[in-house]
Amino acid sequence: MRMLPLSRRISALALGAAVASTLALGAAPAMAQGVTAFKQAVAEAAAQDKGIAAYYQAANYDDLWTGNDDGARRRALLEAVADAGAHGLPAGRYDPAAIEALLASPKTARDRGRVEVEMSKLFLQYARDIQTGVLEPKRIDSGIVRAIPYRDRASLLAAVGKSTPKAFFRALPPKTGEYARLMKEKMRLEKLLAQGGWGQSVPGSKLEPGAQGAGVVALRNRLVAMGYMAPSASQSYDAAMQQAVQQFQVDHGLSPDGVAGSGTLAEINVPVERRLQSILVAMERERWTNIPRGDRHVLVNLTDFSAKIVDFDKVTFETRSVIGADSSDRRSPEFSDVMEHMVINPTWNVPRSIAVKEYLPMMKRNPNAAGHLNLYDARGRQVSRSSINFNAYTERTFPYNIKQPPSDGNALGLVKFMFPNKYNIYLHDTPSKSLFERETRAFSHGCIRLQQPFDFAYALLAVQTDDPKGLFHSKLNTGRETVVPLDQPIPVHLIYRTAFTQAKGNTNYRRDVYGRDAKIWNALSAAGVTLRAVQG
């Protein structure tokens, strides 16, 4: 539950609190004898928060923030919240001046007890925000279905009480290289924002090698400001500019042809403010995934249309992917799971939604439509189409399962990679190879299609056999559906990042293909996150 702004809580404290006749958590009998006013006030103030109440009961209602020996912990919290804006957090939620006023306000032991609990609430709010995010993703978009690794509140309070304060607060944000690089890019863009951004937008709809004129000069100046070209007096679209445009295209997921067409110019003209928003959203998303990804894991970035195998933070395999189309029932969700096996020569069990929305209407018009598919009754027996009156059924009453047997033309191709989940999402081969040549590749029903599925399989199997290719093809050549378990199940993370970094090289940006990051930014802004222009 989110707290009221601190200034409003201070006002509420000034009104005082009703004295509870009994103490929370059944502690009244023990505390009734000789209990201090401070401890009684702590128990009363903590009673409405189970996590805080549990901590203070276990700690015998001793102080954590307001005692004479708690100065270093107080200072560490004040310094941390003062720096909240650097992490893209809503700084107004952690007003240092209001905190100091709160600490200066106690006149009695009971007042200090209430302030003690307010400090714990403030700490827990900050800790949750910086560890696991300001927002609850499921409230932002139904396609963000990942489980957020929220920490236990009582355990957090116990941990800060036992730790070196400054070191504890430094350890709260995600410790990934990605988060650190996003922070660095954030600071770079904040300085550029203070300087006025990247200058004049580039006019026109297309510029190509050999062109000259004002548009080329504007493009040159923009590329120089972005760091893609060295300063130059050239007014022509020369080889240096072509190379700069190609690198920009690579960094933005565009076809690197060196021509500044309409799509490339649209990305070049995106202002610093928009890129900074993408960075802030990426930092929030990094907090949502603040868990170990696994020494070896599969990473699918939906906006990048890619699937990677990562070993100890190094990409060891990468292939293009096709993701779900941008419609309400086909967008690929975001979540993490564990890949357990692959299926070679898979049968396609047509999902019910596809069966009744796409194939049933076809079969009503022509019973022999989609002849590559077989129909089965509820007992698993294959049913002849000639015995079925398709027009007698609706989407709700259609009683048959539809399957496509293994074949080169199977919709899943010749292999699928399974991480069983309730969303029925997996990675797989496809006979529709031409789609991988597109710049934007959102065409599937939600599953992730791979351009190089065989090589992906070899890379997965390489850790459990000396001949991964031979093992794979020995199963493939049978033509029969075969399950091949992974001896070492591998975490799979389906993420959505319109801004992401590299250990070496420029920050990459991608289009917001599903509009999810726009929703997240709007929610962050509503929560009080702002763009900062920082003087260098």
DRENLUM-636492 format. One record per residue (C-alpha): residue in one letter; x, y, z. Coordinates in steps of 0.001 Angstrom, whole numbers, plus 500000, padded with zeros to 6 digits. Layout:
REM residues N
aXYZ;...
END
This chain:
REM residues 536
m500000500000500000;r501372503413499055;m501796506075501718;l500428509591501801;p502995512314501009;l505209512839504032;s504083516429504614;r500474515257505019;r501524512529507420;i503376515084509544;s500184517127509800;a498314514005510803;l500882513288513499;a500465516788514902;l496832515998515672;g497994513110517840;a496675509591517938;a493988507964519992;v495449505862522773;a494648502196522161;s493150500395525142;t494871497176524182;l498139496595522375;a498573494919518995;l499603491337518313;g498561490114521737;a501430491961523393;a499297493796525991;p499857491431528917;a503625491512528533;m503827495256527993;a501271496303530568;q503794495834533372;g506307498634533370;v506190499271529638;t507613502583528589;a505482505217526919;f507777504967523900;k507256501247523445;q503531501528523938;a503350504262521302;v505416502145518883;a503110499177519359;e500020501303518788;a501413503085515712;a502689499832514185;a499485497870514734;q497998498678511317;d501006497337509380;k501641493618509853;g505236493751508650;i506213496668510858;a504301495252513813;a506030491891513424;y509465493530513347;y508958495668516445;q507395492809518413;a510440490662517626;a512732493577518527;n510969494147521879;y509766497523520552;d513267499003520735;d514122502031518611;l515656501702515152;w515751505341514012;t515145507744516865;g517551506644519598;n520852508261520523;d522725505365518911;d520753505516515633;g522376508631514179;a524345506881511434;r521248505006510304;r519191508220510230;r521865510020508214;a522148507153505750;l518396507213505149;l518386511001504710;e521261510835502222;a519579508022500302;v516226509748499924;a517939513012498997;d519461511146496046;a516207509440495006;g515848511571491869;a519120510183490536;h517420506793490340;g514347508136488578;l512214507835491710;p509484510321492698;a511668512577494875;g508664514366496364;r507734511144498116;y510921511364500204;d511210515045501199;p514391515403503337;a513203518682504858;a509950517049505924;i511876514152507406;e514037516488509470;a510911518318510654;l509465514984511656;l512577514131513649;a512572517520515362;s508904517329516336;p508805514849519264;k508170516470522651;t507443513331524648;a508389509678524613;r505013508859523076;d505631511397520299;r509014509797519630;g507386506372519402;r505012507565516703;v507875509225514817;e509838505965515085;v507137504086513205;e506764506855510602;m510488506572509904;s510111502829509386;k507226503404506977;l509285505909505047;f512257503559504899;l510121500667503666;q508525502839500986;y511940503951499712;a513398500441499921;r510509498935497976;d510615501644495318;i514349501414494671;q514540497607494904;t511434496474493064;g509885499546491465;v507589502488492024;l504734500917490064;e502842497627490164;p503168496448486541;k499972494401486467;r498088497659487059;i499731499278484036;d499266496694481285;s497690493251481298;g500556491897479188;i503110492488481964;v502477489337483951;r505804488858485663;a506028488197489388;i507739491073491185;p510247489939493867;y508954492049496744;r511005491748499940;d509510490905503311;r508956494127505255;a509889492799508672;s513049491235507263;l514072494522505634;l513765496355508934;a515746493653510700;a518415493794508007;v518899497558508154;g519190497287511923;k522008494750511684;s523940496239508753;t526431499019508226;p523996501805507249;k525711503370504221;a526651500005502754;f523111498758503272;f521555501651501357;r524125501387498563;a523109497739498123;l519378498410497736;p519214499296493982;p519702496561491372;k523388495649491165;t523351494663487505;g525688496162484948;e522597497129482965;y521233499290485777;a524588501020486262;r524878501747482529;l521296503053482404;m522166505401485282;k525166506628483318;e523065507222480200;k520473509015482304;m523095511453483585;r524417512017480054;l520958512828478717;e520177515100481677;k523236517170480824;l522240517275477155;l518755518379478167;a520252521262480132;q522235522245477032;g519142522310474815;g519250518799473390;w520535517789469972;g519628520974468172;q517503521524465076;s515397518653463757;v516234517326460318;p513683518422457688;g512421516365454759;s511489512728454323;k514636511230452782;l518328512035452482;e520838509732450816;p524514509626449875;g525467512389447432;a522780514812448642;q523615518396449620;g521840521358451130;a520257522541454377;g518786519141455223;v522190517501455020;v523705520225457228;a520950519676459821;l521545515917459677;r525276516421460110;n524796518707463104;r522347516285464690;l524693513319464238;v527595515338465652;a525533516298468709;m524571512638469205;g528193511540469028;y527975509650465738;m530225512023463753;a533213514199464428;p532617517924463818;s532924518750460118;a532303521629457727;s531162519279454969;q527766520095453460;s527419516885451475;y526139513439452379;d529603511887452165;a531042508524453190;a531576509677456791;m527915510632457098;q526786507380455512;q528856505431458038;a527425507508460898;v523860506897459690;q524542503162459480;q525802503051463059;f522772505031464204;q520533502550462407;v522244499592464086;d521802501229467495;h518100501820466838;g517130498473465323;l516803499822461765;s518010498281458516;p521589499617458224;d521498500769454589;g523102504150455273;v520127505999453781;a518252508442456007;g514743507504454921;s511533508454456669;g511859505787459384;t515464506690460154;l514737510428460191;a511814509878462526;e514165508187465001;i516907510794464527;n514391513535465293;v513227511968468567;p514057514620471196;v516314514103474212;e513274514232476500;r511755511137474878;r514999509186475090;l515329510164478745;q511814508897479378;s512803505567477821;i515807505358480149;l513679506060483228;v511188503407482156;a514025500922481555;m515365501601485051;e511918500931486513;r511704497719484497;e515159496699485746;r513867497093489294;w510931494814488459;t513419492100487475;n515750492611490441;i516519488909490819;p519430486787489579;r518741485929485932;g520905482837486067;d524533482283485069;r523103480870481832;h519759482146480636;v517682482898477563;l516803486554477053;v514049487562474628;n513683491325474188;l510335491765472474;t511044495273471159;d514374494139469701;f512830491075467988;s515743488986469233;a516447485912471342;k519802485428473031;i521588482857475133;v523635484612477810;d526442482884479691;f527917484757482654;d526725488132481287;k528137487450477813;v525893486823474796;t527024483488473349;f524213483038470821;e521750485405469172;t519039485044466558;r516243487149465143;s512729486512466366;v509114487175465438;i506836488187468310;g503076488493468792;a501164490884466585;d500025494177468064;s496425493240468778;s494716492668472102;d494683488861471876;r498075488321470237;r500647490480472031;s503445488476473644;p503393488731477455;e506345489569479680;f507346487025482306;s510132484703483441;d510094480916483639;v512386477912483210;m512935475973479971;e512797472256480715;h512872470488477340;m512614470786473586;v510256468876471310;i511679467773467954;n509145467120465145;p506372468698467230;t502658468265466773;w500829471578466688;n497930471474469107;v495953474373467727;p494942476698470592;r491196476839471093;s491061480558470347;i492647479989466925;a490575476868466268;v487212478568466785;k488015482078465573;e490044481228462468;y489544477616461388;l485906476988462322;p484648479814460036;m486805478426457213;m485404474920457692;k481854476234457786;r482434477634454312;n484353474586453104;p484574471406455223;n487846470486453524;a489551473804454230;a492920473648455990;g493317470029454952;h496692469785456679;l494873469774460032;n493267466782461741;l490264466807464072;y489933464769467272;d487056464193469651;a487199464530473438;r488462460923473744;g491389461584471424;r489976459704468419;q490547461196464981;v487267462211463347;s486520462303459616;r485417465730458399;s482700464106456304;s480906463160459523;i480855466719460887;n478287469430460237;f480466472436461027;n477553474856460689;a475896473240463680;y478548474657466015;t479441478022467489;e482718479173468991;r481387478060472373;t480003474650471395;f482639473396468908;p483648470037470497;y486767469075468534;n490477469530469060;i492510470449465987;k496049469237465487;q498707469404462818;p501016466349462696;p504806466717462470;s506018467853459051;d508229470414457320;g505126472578456906;n504030472354460542;a503187475787461968;l505764475169464712;g508409474097462234;l510611471209463288;v511374472083466908;k509841473931469828;f511396474933473145;m509199474513476201;f509072476418479473;p505583475295480610;n503452478265481621;k499787479166481891;y500082481622478992;n500905478812476514;i503954480717475268;y507082479005473944;l509884479470471402;h509697477591468117;d510749477146464520;t508481478301461677;p508068477559457959;s507419481300457380;k511051482323456953;s510486485510454947;l509172487429457956;f512628487490459525;e513798489912456836;r511331492554458011;e512535495422460184;t509502495163462471;r508586491546463215;a505315491409465174;f503204488784463368;s502649485725465583;h499775484737467857;g501997485411470875;c504684482724470801;i508246483570469814;r509461482313466430;l513207481882465920;q515104482438462687;q517843479920463587;p516090477319465743;f518476474477464929;d521531476494465981;f519639477572469083;a519021473886469877;y522686473003469315;a523741475771471736;l521333474519474405;l522443470891474001;a526153471702473925;v526331471641477727;q525060468056477932;t526632466283474935;d529850466387472930;d527853466115469700;p524811468401470020;k524219468537466275;g524378464758465943;l522022464242468879;f519525466723467468;h519485465272463974;s519293461687465205;k515906462602466690;l514891464840463787;n515551462179461168;t513032459771462710;g510189462108461736;r508525461243465044;e507677463664467805;t510441463363470403;v510920465126473737;v514543465917474605;p514954467009478250;l517519469631479172;d519848468188481788;q520260471715483135;p516955473606482894;i517605477179481815;p515811480362482951;v513930482226480221;h513157485933480511;l510731487628478134;i511416491333478587;y510367494546476850;r513021497261476707;t512864500270474400;a516205501324475880;f518996498904476679;t522759499104476964;q525844497200475902;a528988496563477904;k530805498381475096;g529198500743472623;n526216503065472478;t522916502723474280;n520324501108472018;y516767502361471542;r513787500601470017;r510245501518469042;d507481501014471599;v505797498335469486;y502931497626471925;g502752501087473528;r503571499607476934;d506425501956477775;a504243504980477041;k501782503679479645;i504592503123482149;w505989506618481645;n502548508156482118;a502157506221485367;l505643507187486579;s504923510817485773;a501627510640487673;a503540509171490641;g505848512201490650;v508827511125488522;t510168514098486553;l512763514762483892;r515786516596485250;a518009518981483339;v521407518824485054;q524177521328484445;g527463519641483555;
END
